[in-house]
Amino acid sequence: MTKKSLEPFLWTLFSAGGVLAALLIPIHLLLFGLAVPLGWAYPSYEHLLVLLRHPVTRVYLVLLCTLALFHGAHRFRYTLYDGLQIKHLNEVINVLCYGGAIVGSVLTVYLLWRIP
């Protein structure tokens, strides 16, 4: 019996994270990196808190952060493999890269659901 690989699932997370990051993170940077500091938009703290309390917003942010973390972990893994040629540390690299993405995802869920 052949051993099933997680590789197709990891490539799916990589591509989904890349697409979401490329499409949505620039919007967040434009809003909270330029529009608010330059005074083009004036969201109040209460308005942003109400927005963060909505379950759809929380799910959106969890998906955005989680998929971006897995995209980064997969990209970093293959950078280490191909760029630095350290394929002999396969198991250690996998645990550190994807373990970091999992820990970051769990931390994201914890912090978002901790908002009152």
PyMOL commands that set and color helices and strands:
alter all, ss='L'
color gray80, all
select helices_A, chain A and resi 7-35+45-53+55-83+87-113
alter helices_A, ss='H'
color red, helices_A
deselect
rebuild
show_as cartoon
